[in-house]
Amino acid sequence: MKFRPCIDIHNGKVKQIVGGSLHDDGDRARENFVSGQDAAFYAALYRDEGLSGGHVILLNSASSPYYEATREQAVKALAAYPGGLQLGGGVCPENAAEYLDAGASHVIVTSYVFRDGQLSWENLEKMEQAVGRERLVLDLSCRKKEGGYYIVTDRWQKFTDVPVTLETMRELGSHCDEFLIHAVDVEGKASGIEKELAEMLSGYEERPVTYAGGVGSLEDIRLLEKAGKGRLDVTVGSALDLFGGVIPFDLLKRIGNRE
């Protein structure tokens, strides 16, 4: 297990939000924390601590009046830590190179590849051609429905018909370098992980997988490490003391460079 830091940006500010509360209408979200520091501050901190593989996520749609402010913050973070951070949020073949040139190690994609509730192999091929498999992270963030976990898109507001299963991951694994998976139903709540999801993900070994969602204590991290058989990396947001939570960053950074 490796700790992957995060920088979530909404309405031009670094925030921690409850994942299922995002709404494009009015750019609304239930906030756990709003930082007085900009995104570059956190990027520089992660750089100085030697923490790689974290992600910067833009949480506004391209049509939002806040989008440019959010994008500007993201680009500043990438400039502060070239090659150390991945970037997601509205990524498509037309803008991916811009983010890579700005310093992102990888781009993270969901909505462009999972269109109209389905997996678009055509769009996946376009993304792969645009950036290369080795710089592409597929975000399989999901919510529970009818006893299974299904990929959600558009800032986690829309269900697809694509389940998160080992079969799905093996099918997609040859087209990306890593997977990022937010357990959206518990994202931002710091009330416990989706153990069932973590146990399922533990069966996948071909590519790195980062789990995010629900971590509220060091005990949750231990539970995730056990449920994931040590194969899952972890992102902690709202529960981290950097963002107003209780888990000391100084403790988590010690596992930030585990291989």
Backbone torsions as a table, in degrees:
resi	resn	phi	psi	omega
1	MET	NA	137.4	179.0
2	LYS	-129.0	138.7	176.3
3	PHE	-81.7	125.4	177.5
4	ARG	-111.8	115.5	-179.2
5	PRO	-74.9	168.2	-178.2
6	CYS	-139.8	157.4	171.4
7	ILE	-137.6	104.2	179.4
8	ASP	-99.4	129.6	-173.6
9	ILE	-122.2	125.4	-178.3
10	HIS	-140.0	129.7	-178.7
11	ASN	54.5	36.4	175.4
12	GLY	79.9	7.8	-178.8
13	LYS	-129.7	149.7	172.9
14	VAL	-73.5	124.9	-175.5
15	LYS	-139.4	164.9	161.5
16	GLN	-121.5	128.5	-176.6
17	ILE	-127.3	166.5	170.7
18	VAL	-81.5	117.4	-168.7
19	GLY	-54.5	-43.2	-176.8
20	GLY	-75.9	0.8	-176.3
21	SER	-97.8	-1.3	-178.3
22	LEU	-68.1	133.0	174.9
23	HIS	-137.9	126.8	176.2
24	ASP	-65.3	-35.2	178.6
25	ASP	-64.3	108.6	-178.8
26	GLY	80.8	4.3	179.9
27	ASP	50.8	49.2	-175.0
28	ARG	-96.5	149.6	173.4
29	ALA	-164.3	150.2	174.2
30	ARG	-83.9	119.7	-171.6
31	GLU	-95.5	134.2	170.0
32	ASN	-94.2	-29.7	-173.5
33	PHE	-160.8	135.8	172.7
34	VAL	-125.0	121.2	-173.7
35	SER	-83.2	146.6	170.3
36	GLY	-85.6	-7.6	178.6
37	GLN	-97.7	154.9	177.3
38	ASP	-87.4	174.8	-175.9
39	ALA	-64.2	-33.3	-179.7
40	ALA	-63.9	-30.8	177.7
41	PHE	-59.9	-47.7	-178.5
42	TYR	-70.0	-38.2	178.1
43	ALA	-61.0	-43.0	179.6
44	ALA	-65.9	-37.3	177.2
45	LEU	-62.4	-47.5	179.7
46	TYR	-63.5	-39.3	177.2
47	ARG	-60.4	-48.6	-176.6
48	ASP	-66.2	-27.2	178.6
49	GLU	-90.3	-0.5	177.7
50	GLY	72.2	27.0	-179.2
51	LEU	-94.1	114.3	-177.8
52	SER	-110.5	165.5	174.5
53	GLY	79.7	11.1	175.5
54	GLY	-75.5	173.0	-177.7
55	HIS	-129.0	145.4	173.0
56	VAL	-108.2	124.9	-176.6
57	ILE	-121.5	125.5	174.0
58	LEU	-87.6	121.4	-173.7
59	LEU	-104.8	12.3	172.9
60	ASN	-110.1	148.2	174.8
61	SER	-75.1	161.2	179.9
62	ALA	-64.4	-20.5	179.6
63	SER	-87.3	-5.4	-177.9
64	SER	-72.4	143.0	173.8
65	PRO	-65.8	-14.6	178.8
66	TYR	-92.6	-5.1	-171.0
67	TYR	-58.4	-45.8	-176.6
68	GLU	-64.1	-37.3	177.6
69	ALA	-66.4	-39.4	177.8
70	THR	-66.5	-45.2	179.1
71	ARG	-62.2	-41.0	179.6
72	GLU	-60.8	-41.4	177.0
73	GLN	-62.6	-42.0	-179.6
74	ALA	-62.4	-45.1	-179.2
75	VAL	-64.1	-36.8	176.9
76	LYS	-64.5	-38.3	177.5
77	ALA	-63.7	-44.0	179.5
78	LEU	-62.7	-38.1	179.4
79	ALA	-67.6	-31.6	-179.9
80	ALA	-74.2	-22.6	-177.3
81	TYR	-142.2	68.3	-178.1
82	PRO	-59.3	129.0	177.7
83	GLY	79.9	-0.9	-175.5
84	GLY	-104.6	-8.9	-174.1
85	LEU	-132.2	147.7	171.7
86	GLN	-96.5	157.6	-179.8
87	LEU	-132.3	134.9	177.3
88	GLY	-138.5	161.5	179.2
89	GLY	118.8	96.3	179.2
90	GLY	74.1	19.7	-178.1
91	VAL	-76.0	136.8	177.5
92	CYS	-147.7	172.1	-178.5
93	PRO	-58.5	-28.7	-176.9
94	GLU	-72.8	-27.0	-178.1
95	ASN	-116.4	-5.0	-174.9
96	ALA	-60.7	-43.5	-178.2
97	ALA	-62.5	-33.8	178.5
98	GLU	-59.9	-43.1	-179.7
99	TYR	-72.6	-37.4	176.7
100	LEU	-65.0	-41.9	177.9
101	ASP	-65.7	-28.6	179.8
102	ALA	-76.8	-11.9	175.8
103	GLY	128.1	-4.0	178.6
104	ALA	-66.4	138.1	175.4
105	SER	-76.2	-34.8	-180.0
106	HIS	-143.7	160.3	166.3
107	VAL	-110.4	147.1	-176.5
108	ILE	-111.1	130.2	-172.6
109	VAL	-132.2	135.2	168.6
110	THR	-128.8	-69.6	-166.7
111	SER	-60.8	-33.2	-179.5
112	TYR	-66.8	-35.0	-176.8
113	VAL	-85.7	-34.6	179.6
114	PHE	-104.4	93.7	-172.0
115	ARG	-109.7	136.6	175.9
116	ASP	52.8	38.7	175.5
117	GLY	81.9	1.0	-175.7
118	GLN	-128.3	159.5	171.4
119	LEU	-77.7	122.2	177.5
120	SER	-97.6	103.1	177.5
121	TRP	-64.0	-32.7	178.4
122	GLU	-62.3	-45.8	-179.9
123	ASN	-70.1	-34.8	176.4
124	LEU	-62.7	-42.2	178.1
125	GLU	-62.6	-39.5	178.3
126	LYS	-63.7	-41.1	178.5
127	MET	-65.7	-42.3	-179.1
128	GLU	-64.0	-39.1	177.9
129	GLN	-69.2	-33.6	-176.2
130	ALA	-71.7	-38.5	-172.8
131	VAL	-122.6	-17.7	-174.6
132	GLY	90.3	141.7	-179.9
133	ARG	-54.0	-37.1	-172.7
134	GLU	-72.2	-6.5	178.5
135	ARG	-121.9	18.4	-177.4
136	LEU	-115.5	127.2	173.0
137	VAL	-111.6	128.2	175.4
138	LEU	-96.3	125.1	179.3
139	ASP	-93.0	112.3	179.8
140	LEU	-105.3	37.3	180.0
141	SER	-55.2	140.1	-166.0
142	CYS	-145.3	160.9	173.3
143	ARG	-130.7	157.2	-176.9
144	LYS	-85.4	137.2	178.3
145	LYS	-154.6	129.8	175.5
146	GLU	52.7	40.9	174.3
147	GLY	82.7	-0.1	178.5
148	GLY	-130.8	175.3	177.0
149	TYR	-107.0	127.9	-177.2
150	TYR	-121.5	139.8	-179.7
151	ILE	-62.5	137.3	177.2
152	VAL	-120.4	148.3	-174.5
153	THR	-127.5	-177.9	175.6
154	ASP	53.8	60.5	-178.8
155	ARG	57.2	38.1	171.4
156	TRP	70.8	21.3	-177.3
157	GLN	-95.4	-20.0	-173.5
158	LYS	-121.6	128.3	174.4
159	PHE	-75.3	144.1	166.5
160	THR	-104.7	176.0	174.7
161	ASP	-94.1	11.1	-174.7
162	VAL	-98.0	116.0	179.2
163	PRO	-80.0	150.5	170.5
164	VAL	-87.5	105.0	179.6
165	THR	-137.7	166.6	176.2
166	LEU	-61.9	-35.1	178.6
167	GLU	-63.1	-44.8	178.7
168	THR	-61.1	-44.4	-177.6
169	MET	-66.0	-39.1	179.1
170	ARG	-69.0	-33.2	177.9
171	GLU	-67.0	-37.0	-176.3
172	LEU	-90.7	-18.7	-170.7
173	GLY	-61.0	-28.2	179.8
174	SER	-78.1	-1.7	-177.6
175	HIS	-112.5	4.9	-178.0
176	CYS	-147.8	170.8	-179.9
177	ASP	-97.1	-30.3	-177.6
178	GLU	-151.6	168.2	169.2
179	PHE	-120.9	142.7	170.0
180	LEU	-119.1	130.6	-176.8
181	ILE	-133.6	109.4	171.5
182	HIS	-88.5	129.0	170.0
183	ALA	-84.4	91.6	-164.8
184	VAL	-66.4	-31.8	-178.3
185	ASP	-62.8	-25.6	-180.0
186	VAL	-114.3	-1.5	-178.3
187	GLU	-58.4	127.2	176.8
188	GLY	82.1	-3.1	-177.1
189	LYS	-92.9	-17.8	179.6
190	ALA	48.9	39.6	-174.2
191	SER	-118.0	12.0	179.6
192	GLY	121.9	149.0	-175.6
193	ILE	-82.5	166.2	171.0
194	GLU	-85.4	87.8	-174.9
195	LYS	-60.2	-41.4	-179.0
196	GLU	-60.2	-42.0	178.2
197	LEU	-65.0	-44.8	-179.6
198	ALA	-61.3	-40.6	179.1
199	GLU	-64.0	-40.0	177.5
200	MET	-65.1	-44.2	-178.4
201	LEU	-64.3	-25.0	-178.7
202	SER	-63.2	-18.9	-180.0
203	GLY	-80.1	-5.5	-179.4
204	TYR	-101.3	126.0	-174.3
205	GLU	-124.5	-5.0	-169.2
206	GLU	-76.2	-32.7	-178.4
207	ARG	-134.2	157.0	174.4
208	PRO	-61.4	141.7	177.8
209	VAL	-128.5	127.9	176.0
210	THR	-108.8	126.3	178.0
211	TYR	-100.3	138.1	175.0
212	ALA	-137.9	140.2	174.3
213	GLY	131.6	116.8	169.2
214	GLY	90.0	-10.5	-179.3
215	VAL	-62.4	123.0	-178.7
216	GLY	-126.1	-6.1	-175.9
217	SER	-159.0	167.4	174.8
218	LEU	-64.1	-30.1	176.9
219	GLU	-63.3	-37.2	176.8
220	ASP	-63.6	-37.7	178.4
221	ILE	-66.3	-40.5	176.5
222	ARG	-63.7	-40.6	178.8
223	LEU	-64.3	-41.6	178.5
224	LEU	-64.0	-41.5	179.7
225	GLU	-62.3	-38.6	179.0
226	LYS	-72.1	-47.5	-177.8
227	ALA	-64.7	-34.5	-179.6
228	GLY	-90.0	5.2	179.0
229	LYS	55.4	30.9	178.0
230	GLY	74.0	3.9	-175.0
231	ARG	-91.3	-15.2	-175.5
232	LEU	-97.9	131.6	167.5
233	ASP	-79.1	165.8	-174.4
234	VAL	-135.4	140.5	170.3
235	THR	-112.6	135.3	177.5
236	VAL	-122.7	128.0	-179.0
237	GLY	-114.8	-88.3	-172.3
238	SER	-60.2	-27.3	-178.1
239	ALA	-82.4	-8.7	-177.1
240	LEU	-80.0	139.9	-177.2
241	ASP	-63.3	-24.5	174.2
242	LEU	-58.7	-27.7	-175.9
243	PHE	-116.8	29.8	175.1
244	GLY	87.7	5.6	-178.5
245	GLY	-93.6	-163.3	-171.7
246	VAL	-111.3	-14.0	-178.0
247	ILE	-83.3	123.1	-177.4
248	PRO	-67.8	126.5	174.5
249	PHE	-57.3	-37.3	-178.0
250	ASP	-62.4	-25.7	175.5
251	LEU	-79.7	-45.9	-176.8
252	LEU	-67.3	-33.1	-177.8
253	LYS	-62.9	-20.4	179.2
254	ARG	-68.3	-24.0	177.1
255	ILE	-101.6	8.3	-176.5
256	GLY	-69.7	-21.4	-177.9
257	ASN	-117.5	21.5	175.0
258	ARG	-67.7	143.4	175.8
259	GLU	-109.7	NA	NA
